[in-house]
Amino acid sequence: MDELKLYTYIAVFGTFGLYFAIAWWARAGSTSEFYVAGGGVHPVLNGMAIGADWMSAASFISMAGLIAFLGYGGSVFLMGWTGGYVLLAMLLAPYLRKYGKFTVPEFIGDRYYSNIARVVAVLCLIIASLTYVIGQMKGVGVAFSRFLEVEYGLGLGIGMFVVWVYAVLGGMKGITYTQIAQYCVLIFAYTVPAVFISLHLTGNPIPQLGLGSTLSDGSGVYLLDKLDLVVTDLGFKEYTTAKLGSTLNMFMYTLSLMIGTAGLPHVIMRFFTVPSVRGARSSAGWALIFIAALYTVAPAVGAMARLNLMNTIQPAASETLEYEQRPQWFKNWETTGLLKFEDKNGDGKIQYVADKEKNELVKVDRDIMVLANPEIANLPNWVIALVAAGGLAAALSTAAGLLLAIASSISHDLMKGVFMPEITERTELRASRIAMTVSILIAGYLGLNPPGFAAGTVALAFGLAASSIFPALMMGIFAKSIGSKAAVAGMLAGIGVTLLYIFQHEGIMFIKGTAFLGDMARNWFFGIDPKAFGAIGAFVNFGVAFAVSRILNERPPENIQQMIEDIRIPSGSSAAATGH
């Protein structure tokens, strides 16, 4: 066994052992512990768990890869995902914690006094969460297939088993404390290589500052200027000015990610685990701090990874690399199928240029950039192994939160809330664990055929949450005039138009090749990308709900309006603020 594989086995399976030990220690014995960890998690610890829940495979593995290839345009992910937490902290989390139940569909069902509304909310939750979890499953498969040199499917199966052990055994309680450990693993794994690479390229050990520094070769050239020069010489767009489509598309993309963040059920559930409304607000603040520790490093990782890649393969149009002389990291990643060379003209040279006819490096999967970056930069083997453990921690932590949201919506909202209200707590807990197991199997099946790279798939999930759940929650708290029929119509209209736009574009969500309007129909709505269409779906949701409410002249009953008033009372003025 070579040194890298030894370090990787120690790092990966050592962290897995830690997760199993925590899951056994924190195993759930009641539905309260399974759904909301008993409601007694300290805000700082909850903020750390939120950070791990949030920094998924998309954040750890894909986001820097997107920034590496999209440049300035990739900033929509930083602004959207971070800004969404501000919305969540200000507009939703304190009020939903004040409400004091277990799940998002439960709030929607009670607020709109309708089991139909609750079922529709469950449906929207499952669609968005399953779409999201596909990206996490791919992240697990990518990390395992490269670093443990096992087949993608086997790696995915190992990841599924790990999640099954600590999520099914511990529920939210086990997941919370496991995610705290996972945050420590992933943030250390993300920042250590970034420090090494920043120090090597710029002489500055702080990646955030290194991004704006001059290169350490004494040339006096700034890192970003050098990167612009390299990519434009090869025919690519200038790194620092490249946009993600039109300005309108970038704006809608950012907005969709923001409101999608605020509407993701697995994130909102975390605010039910603290003992008070004040704790919910504090958790959001701590979460932003813990998330910022990674998100402020991501632009530096992306830019430095792109520069290292270009310098290794083809730093200038006139310089080409003989395929037989390709570096070892290239050979390693070729075995995964995520990096692939095709010698189109038979000259035995790698030509990596913007011209697709001349580009003989036919595939560089964006998801490999963070994982391959330490190898490209020739960092020590223990750092490479640490990145593998961090990538798996990120993917597993979010997958667990998503699967718990799906399982709880099935067992608590559908079974207990709608179809079998008389079941005992023990039966409900057993049903939750069965639902979790089935959800993991379905997620694994979908992960075997992922529809695109992880962050792209995740962006679709955010659009679906933005178009369906976020408006229903906002109107539920701030619009007392919206009744059940209006809310149901709004949710169905919002998620309906969003799904339609996604499928007509490429059919990439679950089934490849299902586009039914052809290439001419792509981005037909003012050039807006399907991944950015969630914001339009949200506007449709709001518009339909208010229109139906006005047409039907439907107003909620007095007790519902009083419930809304109670939720909106400041936390210090009611005993409900500290109760569950």
N, C-alpha and C positions, 0 to 999 in steps of 0.2 A: 504493500500500500504506500503510495507516494505521500509526501509531506502535506500537500494541499488537501488531499482527500482525508487524511487523518485529522487535520485541524477542522475540516468541515464536519466530519462525523461528531467530533467532540462538541463543537459549537451548536450544531443543529439538535442532536439527540440529548445533549445536556440541557438545552432550553426546553425541549419537550418533556424531559423528566421533571423539570421545575413546574411546568404547567400542570402535569398530572398530579403532582404533590399538592399544589394549591387547590386543584379541583376536588381532591379527596378531603382536604381540610375544610373547604367552604361548601361542601355539598348541601343542596337545598332540601329542607324537610317539610316545607309548606308552600302553598301557592304564592304567598306574599314573598317568600325568599326566592322562589323560582322566577317570578315576574319582575320584582323590583328590589331584590336583595334585602327584603325586610324594611326598606325605607330608611336605613340608618347609616348610609355611607357618608364619610366626611367629605365636605366640598372639595378639598384639595385632592384627595384620593379620587373622587369622582371626576374632577377635572383631568387628572392623568388618565383615567380609564376612558373618558370621552376622547382624549387625544389619540389613544391607541385605536379606539373604535373608529375614529374619523380618518386617521392616516392609514388608509387601506393600501392594497397593492397598487391602486391608481395613484395615490400620493407618493408612496415609497418607490415603486418600480417605474410607473408610467409617466408621472408628471414631469420629472426632469428629462425623460426621453422626449416628451412632447416639446418642452422648452428647447431642447437641444436641436430639434429639427424645425420647429416653427419660429424660434426666436421670439421677437417682441410679441407676436401673435399668441404665443403660449401664455402670456400674462393673464389671459381671461380666466385661467384655472386658478391662479393665485388670488386674483381679485374676487372672483365669484365664490369660491369655496370659503375664503376667509370672511368676506363680507356677509355671507349667509349666516355665520355665527353671531354677528352683531344683530341681525334681524331676529334671530332665534332668541337671543338673550333679552332683547328689548320688547318684542311683540308677542312671543308665544310662551317661552319656558316658565316664567313666573306664574302666569295665569293657569296654565295647564297643571302645574304643581299645586296651585291653590285648589283646583278642582279635586285632585287627590285620588284618582283611580289608577288602573294599571296600564291601559293601552289607549292609543289614539282612536281606533274605531269605537271604543267604549265611550269616549267623550263625544264623538260625532253622533253616536246613537242616542245618547242621553240629551245632548243639546238640541238635536233636531227631532227628539221624541218619536223615533221611528226605527224599527228593526231593519227596514229596507235601507235606510241611510247607513246603518251599521254594516250591513252586508255589502253595500256598494263600497264603503270605505275599506273593508277587508279585501275586496277584489282589487281595488286600486293599490293597496299596500302590497299585496302579493305580486302583482305585475311589476311594480317598481323595484321591490326588494329582490325578486328573482333575477331581474335584469342586472341589478347591481352585483349580485353574488357571483354571476358568471365571470366578471372581471377578477374577483378574488380567487376563484378556482383556477383561472388561467395563470395567475401570479404564482400560486402554489406549484402548478405543473412546470412552469418555466424554471423556477428556482431549483426544484428537485432534479429535473432532467439534465441540467447543466452541472450542478455541483455534486450531486451524488451519483451522477452518470447512470441514472435509471430511466426507463421509458417514461414518457410524459404521463401516460395513463396510470402507471404504477405510482409515480410521484403524487399524482392527484389522489389516488386511493389512500396513500399514507396520510396525506393532509386531511382527508375526510375523516379518517379514523381518529386522528388527534382531536379535531373539533368535536367529534361525536362524544369522546370520553369526557372532556371538561364541560361541554355545553349541556349535554343530556344529564350528566351527573349533578352539576352544580347550578344549572339555570343561570339567572341573572347574578346570583350571589357568586357562583364559581367563575362566571365570565368576568365580572367586575374585577376581582382580585387577580385573575389571570391576565387581564388586560393591563393592569398596573405593571406587572412584571414585563409584559410584552412592550409597553411603552419604553421602559428602561433599555430593553434590548434594541429596539428599532432606532431610537434616537442616538444611541451610542454608535450603532452600526452605520448610521447615515452620516454623522458628523465626523467621525474619525478619518475615513477615507478623504472626505472633503478637505480636512485640515492638511493632510499629507499632500494632496494634489495642489491645493492653493499655495502651499509653502514651496513646492517644487517649481510651479509655473511663475509665481510672482514674488516669492520670498515673504509673503504675508501669511501668517498662520490662520487668520480669520477669513473664512471663505467669503463672507458678505463684503468685506473690504477688498479682498483679493480680486473680486469681479471688476472693480473699478481701478485697479492698480496697473502699473507698468510691468512688463515681463522682466523676469530676473536675469535674462541673457545680456543685460546692459545696453540693449538697443534703444531704450526709452520709449518703445511702442506700447501703447495700452493694450491689454488683453483683448478687449472687445474690438478695437481697431484692427488688430491682427486677425481676429476671427472674421470680421467683415471682409478684409482683403482676401483671405483664403477662399471663402465661400463664393464671393463674386467672381474671382478668377476662374472658378470652375463652372460658372453660369448659374449658380443658385442666387436666390434673393438675398439682399443685404440683411444680415442677422438682426441688427438693432432696429430696423424699420419695417421688417416684413409683417404684414397684417393678415389676420385670419378672415379673408374675404373682405367685404365692405365694412365701413365704420358702423353701419346699422347692424350688420351681422355680429360684429364684435360686442356691441352694446347688448343685443338680445342674448347672445351666448352668456355674457357675464351675468345678466339679470336672471336668466334661466337657472344658472348654477347657484346664484344667491338664494332665490326663493325655493329652489329644489332642496338646498341644504336645510333651510328652515322647515321644510315639510317632510323630511325623511323620518319615518316612524322609529327606526332603530336608534336614531340620535335623540329624538324627543323622549323616548322611554328612559334614557339615562337620567333625565331630570326628575323622574318619579322616585329615584333611589335615595334622594337626600331627605333629611328630616323636616325641612321647612322651605318656604318660599325664598327666604333670604339665602338659604343654602343653594337653591336653584340658580339664583343670580350669581352667587359667588362661584359656583361650579363653572358657569359660562365664562366668567372672567379668567379663572385658572386655566380652563381649556384653551382659551385664546393664547395664553402665555406659552403653554406646552406645545400647541400647534405651531406657533411662531418660531419656536426653536428649530423646527424642520423647514417650514415654509420660507423662511428668510434665507436658508442655505440652498434651496432648490434651484434658484436662477444661476447661482455660481456653479453648482454641480452640472446643470444642463449645458452651460456655455463651455465649461472646461472639458466636459466629456466630448462635445462636438469638436473642439480644437484638437484634443488628443486623437480622436478618430481620424480627422483629416490629416494631421501630421504623420500618422502611422501609415495611412493608405495612399493618400495623394495630396500633399500639401500645396501643389501648384499644377496648373494645366499641363505644363511641360514635363512634369515628373510622374512617371508611372512605376508601379511595383510589379516585379515578376511574381507570378502566382506561386511558383516554387519557393520563392523567398519570403512568403507571407509569414508574419509573426506567429508565435505559438498560441496567443490568445485567439487569433483568427481560426486556427485549426480546432481549438477547443470548442468554439461556438458553432463551427460548421457541423459538428456532430449532432447538435440539437435541431438543425433545420431552420433556425431563426436567423442565421447568417449564411448566405448562399452565393456562390460565384458561378457565372456562366460566361465562357469564353466565346463571345459571338463572332469575333473575326479571326479566331485561331492564332493570335499572336502571343498567347501565354501571359498577357499583362492585365493587371487590374486597372481599369479606367473608371473612376468614380466622378462623373460629371453630371450636370443637370440634363443634358441631352439624352433622352431615353434610348435613342437608337445607338448611341455610343457608350452608354453606361453599362459596363460589364459586371458591376457589382449589383446584381439584380435584386437583392433583398437584404435590407438591414432592418430587422424588426425593432421598432422603437422601444419595446419593452426590455431589450437587453442592455440599454445604455448604462443604467445605474449599476446593474449587476456586473457588466463587463468592464466598467470604467476602472476599477482597481487593477484588473489584469492588464488593460491597455497601458496604464501608467506604471506598470511594473512594481506595484506595491507588495509588501510582504504577504506571504500566504495566510498568515493569521488574520490579516485585514480582509482578505478576500473571503475567508470562511465566516468572518463576522458579518459581512454584508449578506451572505446567504441566509444566516440565521435571522438577520433583521428583516429581510424581504419576506421570509416565511412568517415571522411574528406579525408583520403588518397585514398580510393577507388573511391569516387565521383569525386575528382579533376582530376584524370587520366582518368576516364571514360568520363568526359566532353571533355577533350582535344582530346581523340581518336574519339569520336562521331563527334566533329567539323571537324576533318580531313576527316572523311568519308563523312560527309554532304557536305563539300566544294568541295571535289573531284567530287561528283555527280553533284552539281548545277553549280559550276564554270568551272570545267574541261570538264565534259561531255556535259551538257546542253549549257552553254554559249560558251565554247571553241570549241566544235565539232558539235553538232547537231542543236543548235538554237542560232547562234551567234548574231542575231538581237534583242534578248529579252532585255527589259529595265532593269535598275538597280532595280527598284521596284519589277518586276517579278522575277528577279534572287534572291532577298532577300527573297521573299515569297517561292520560290523553295528551298532555303537553309533551311528554317525553316521546311518545309514539309519533306525534306530529313533527317533532324535531328530527327524529330519525328519518322519516319519509322525506322531509325537506332537504336533509343532507344528501340523500340518494338522488333526488331530482337535481339538486345543484351540481352534484358530481357528474351526472349524465350530461347536463348542459355545458359543463366545463370541458368535456371531452371534445366538443365542437364549438369553441368560442367564436362569436360573431365579431371578429375584429380585435384590435389590441385593447388592453384592459381599460385604459382611461377613456377611450372612445365609447366603449360599452357602458361604462359608468355614467358618462355624460348623458346618455339616453335615459338612464334610470333617474337622474336628477330632473330631466325634462318631464318625465311621467309624474314624479312627485310634485313638481311645480304646478303642473296643469290640473291636478286632481285634489291632493290633500291640503296643500298650503292655503288655497282660497277658502276651502271649507272651514279650516281652523280659524282663519282671520275673520270670516263673516260670523262664525260661531261665537267669537269673543267680542267683536266690535260692531256687529250689525244685528241689533235685537229684532229687526223687522223680518229677517229671513227665516222662513219656515221650512218644513221638511221637504215638501215637493220641490221648492226652489233649489234647495241644497242638492238634492239627488239629481235634478236636471242639470245643474251646474257641473257637478263632478263627472257625470256621464258625458256631457258635451265636451268638457275640457280634455279628459283623457282620450275621448273618442277622436277628436280632430288631431291630437298629437300622434296617436297610434297610426291614423290614416296617413299623415304626412310622412312618418317614418317608413311605413311599409311601401308607399308609392315611390319613395326615393330609391331605396336599394333592397328593401326587405331584409336588412342585415340584423334585425333584432333577434330573431330566433331561427328563421329559415332562409338560407341564402338563395338568391335567385327568385324571390317572390315579388320583385317590383313589377307593377302591372301598367304603369304609364310610360315606361321607357326612359331613355336618357334625356329626351327633350323636356321631361317634367321635373328634372332635378332642380331643387332650390327655386321652384317657380314662384314662391311667395316672397317677393322683394329680395331675392337672393339669400334668404335665411336658411342656414344649414339645419337639417333635422335635429341635430344635437342641441341647437339653440331655439328650437320651436316650442319648448316648454313654456316660455314666457308668453307666447301668443296663446297657447292653450289655457294659461292662467287668466288672461284677459277675457277669453271666450267663457271660461267658467264663471267669472264675476259677472259678465254681461248677461249671460243666460239666467243666472240665479236672480239677479235684480229684475230682469224683464219678467220672468215667471212670477216672482213675488208681486210685482205690480199688476200683472194681468189677473192673477187669481185673487189678489187682495187678501193673501193669507198671512196672518200674524200668529206668532207662537203664543201658547197659553200663558196666563199670568205667572204660573209657577216656574215656567222655563225662563221668562224674562227676569224673574226674581233670582233664579240661579245664576244668570249672566251677571246681574248686578253684584251678587255675592262674590263671584269670581274676580270681578274688577275692583273690589274694595282693597285698598292698600293692605299689605301683609300684616302690619302691626295693629290693625284695628279689629282683628277677628281671631278667635281661638282656632278657627279652621286653618289658619296659616301654618300652624305647627302640628296639626293632626294629619292622619293619613286617611 
